[in-house]
Amino acid sequence: MLKEFRAFLLRGNLLELAVAFVIGAAFVKVVTALVNDLIQPIIATIVSAPSFRDKTFHIGKGVFLYGDFITEVITFVITAAAVFFFIVKPAQAMLGRMRRGDTDEAPSEPSEEVVLLTQIRDALSTPPR
């Protein structure tokens, strides 16, 4: 039974999942620091309010923390934008270049414009009859 458990723990998918989880947890800290320490202060400077958390309204004895909700929505949008523009788009560009196999080789067939220009050059260089 211990051998089966050990085999289960050492299966490739489980190890990859564990590594992804650890890296993901570290990545959350990086993105949170980016949003809280760099982006939100810039927005706070623009709108003259670092946080909306103190905004509330009362109905009877109930207190509605709508400012806290607004702050969390703004944090979510900023985090999503940071992940998209700083992680997803650069990774897509890098993967696209890797798939295309960007090389400095010339294309195998010339473009239509090159063919037409070659024909014009050849026609002009041929002496008239």
PAMARKE-504144 format. One record per residue (C-alpha): residue in three letters; x, y, z; residue number from 1. Coordinates in pm, 1 decimal, always signed. Example, Ala and Ser with C-alpha at 12.3 -4.5 7.8 and 13.67 -1.06 7.14 Angstrom:
BEGIN
   residu         px         py         pz   num
      Ala    +1230.0     -450.0     +780.0     1
      Ser    +1367.0     -106.0     +714.0     2
! end
This chain:
BEGIN
   residu         px         py         pz   num
      Met       +0.0       +0.0       +0.0     1
      Leu     +288.1     +239.1      +75.3     2
      Lys     +438.4     +162.9     -264.3     3
      Glu     +112.0     +260.1     -431.3     4
      Phe      +97.2     +581.3     -229.2     5
      Arg     +456.2     +664.3     -321.5     6
      Ala     +381.4     +592.6     -689.4     7
      Phe      +76.9     +821.5     -664.1     8
      Leu     +282.6    +1103.9     -515.1     9
      Leu     +557.9    +1071.9     -772.4    10
      Arg     +332.4    +1067.9    -1076.0    11
      Gly     +422.8    +1345.0    -1318.6    12
      Asn      +88.9    +1526.9    -1312.8    13
      Leu      +80.7    +1556.4     -935.5    14
      Leu     +434.0    +1695.1     -919.9    15
      Glu     +359.3    +1943.5    -1197.8    16
      Leu      +43.6    +2051.9    -1016.2    17
      Ala     +236.5    +2102.3     -691.6    18
      Val     +502.4    +2310.8     -865.7    19
      Ala     +234.1    +2515.9    -1042.7    20
      Phe      +57.8    +2575.5     -711.0    21
      Val     +373.8    +2697.2     -538.1    22
      Ile     +469.2    +2922.0     -828.5    23
      Gly     +111.5    +3049.7     -847.0    24
      Ala     +115.8    +3138.2     -478.2    25
      Ala     +440.7    +3330.0     -521.2    26
      Phe     +302.2    +3499.0     -832.0    27
      Val       -3.2    +3617.3     -635.3    28
      Lys     +229.7    +3802.8     -400.3    29
      Val     +410.5    +3969.4     -690.5    30
      Val      +87.9    +4081.6     -859.4    31
      Thr      -58.6    +4199.3     -528.0    32
      Ala     +252.8    +4405.3     -459.2    33
      Leu     +240.7    +4551.0     -811.8    34
      Val     -122.1    +4653.8     -769.8    35
      Asn     -107.2    +4775.1     -408.5    36
      Asp     +235.2    +4940.5     -410.8    37
      Leu     +261.6    +5083.7     -761.6    38
      Ile      -66.6    +5107.4     -947.7    39
      Gln     -314.2    +5200.1     -673.0    40
      Pro     -104.0    +5496.5     -548.2    41
      Ile     -102.9    +5632.3     -903.1    42
      Ile     -481.4    +5601.6     -920.0    43
      Ala     -512.6    +5751.9     -572.1    44
      Thr     -315.1    +6052.4     -693.9    45
      Ile     -543.6    +6092.6     -994.6    46
      Val     -877.3    +6059.6     -809.8    47
      Ser     -752.3    +6213.8     -480.3    48
      Ala     -871.8    +5915.1     -275.8    49
      Pro     -647.9    +5620.6     -185.5    50
      Ser     -943.3    +5403.1      -90.8    51
      Phe    -1321.8    +5408.0      -90.7    52
      Arg    -1343.9    +5165.8     +203.6    53
      Asp    -1486.5    +5426.0     +442.6    54
      Lys    -1788.0    +5498.5     +217.9    55
      Thr    -2105.6    +5355.9     +373.3    56
      Phe    -2477.0    +5413.0     +397.9    57
      His    -2724.6    +5307.8     +662.9    58
      Ile    -3073.3    +5167.5     +637.0    59
      Gly    -3218.9    +5112.0     +979.2    60
      Lys    -2953.1    +4933.7    +1181.4    61
      Gly    -2787.0    +4788.8     +871.6    62
      Val    -2458.0    +4931.1     +747.1    63
      Phe    -2380.9    +4887.1     +379.2    64
      Leu    -2011.2    +4904.8     +294.8    65
      Tyr    -2045.3    +4999.2      -71.2    66
      Gly    -1704.6    +5168.3      -64.8    67
      Asp    -1536.2    +4841.0      +27.5    68
      Phe    -1708.7    +4674.3     -268.2    69
      Ile    -1597.7    +4952.9     -505.4    70
      Thr    -1238.1    +4923.7     -380.8    71
      Glu    -1237.9    +4546.4     -433.6    72
      Val    -1382.0    +4582.3     -785.2    73
      Ile    -1115.3    +4838.6     -873.5    74
      Thr     -845.8    +4609.2     -727.6    75
      Phe     -979.0    +4318.3     -933.8    76
      Val     -982.6    +4520.8    -1256.3    77
      Ile     -631.1    +4652.1    -1194.6    78
      Thr     -504.2    +4302.6    -1111.5    79
      Ala     -665.8    +4155.0    -1422.7    80
      Ala     -518.1    +4432.5    -1638.0    81
      Ala     -173.6    +4385.8    -1484.9    82
      Val     -181.9    +4011.6    -1546.9    83
      Phe     -309.3    +4059.9    -1901.8    84
      Phe      -65.4    +4331.4    -2009.6    85
      Phe     +243.9    +4218.2    -1817.1    86
      Ile     +206.8    +3839.4    -1836.2    87
      Val      -46.2    +3715.2    -2093.5    88
      Lys      +35.6    +3944.8    -2387.4    89
      Pro     +415.9    +3908.0    -2359.5    90
      Ala     +380.4    +3530.3    -2319.5    91
      Gln     +151.8    +3511.9    -2625.9    92
      Ala     +398.9    +3716.4    -2828.8    93
      Met     +687.8    +3496.1    -2719.8    94
      Leu     +496.6    +3174.7    -2794.1    95
      Gly     +388.0    +3313.7    -3131.7    96
      Arg     +749.4    +3384.5    -3224.6    97
      Met     +852.2    +3038.1    -3109.2    98
      Arg     +575.8    +2870.8    -3313.2    99
      Arg     +660.7    +3069.1    -3626.2   100
      Gly    +1024.3    +2987.3    -3573.2   101
      Asp    +1137.5    +3342.0    -3637.6   102
      Thr    +1455.4    +3322.7    -3834.4   103
      Asp    +1641.0    +3565.1    -4052.5   104
      Glu    +1602.9    +3342.5    -4356.0   105
      Ala    +1444.8    +3487.7    -4668.2   106
      Pro    +1099.6    +3354.1    -4756.0   107
      Ser    +1101.9    +3064.2    -5001.3   108
      Glu     +873.4    +3237.7    -5252.9   109
      Pro     +891.2    +3610.0    -5330.5   110
      Ser     +582.7    +3819.7    -5270.0   111
      Glu     +358.1    +3932.9    -5553.9   112
      Glu     +505.8    +4283.5    -5543.6   113
      Val     +858.8    +4147.8    -5581.3   114
      Val     +751.4    +3934.4    -5879.1   115
      Leu     +587.7    +4234.9    -6048.6   116
      Leu     +886.9    +4459.0    -5985.0   117
      Thr    +1118.5    +4191.8    -6125.5   118
      Gln     +904.8    +4165.9    -6438.9   119
      Ile     +908.6    +4545.6    -6483.0   120
      Arg    +1286.6    +4554.9    -6436.7   121
      Asp    +1335.9    +4278.7    -6689.8   122
      Ala    +1101.5    +4447.6    -6939.3   123
      Leu    +1287.3    +4777.1    -6907.0   124
      Ser    +1629.5    +4620.2    -6940.8   125
      Thr    +1538.8    +4435.6    -7262.1   126
      Pro    +1627.0    +4644.9    -7569.5   127
      Pro    +1331.9    +4735.6    -7794.2   128
      Arg    +1297.8    +4541.5    -8122.6   129
! end
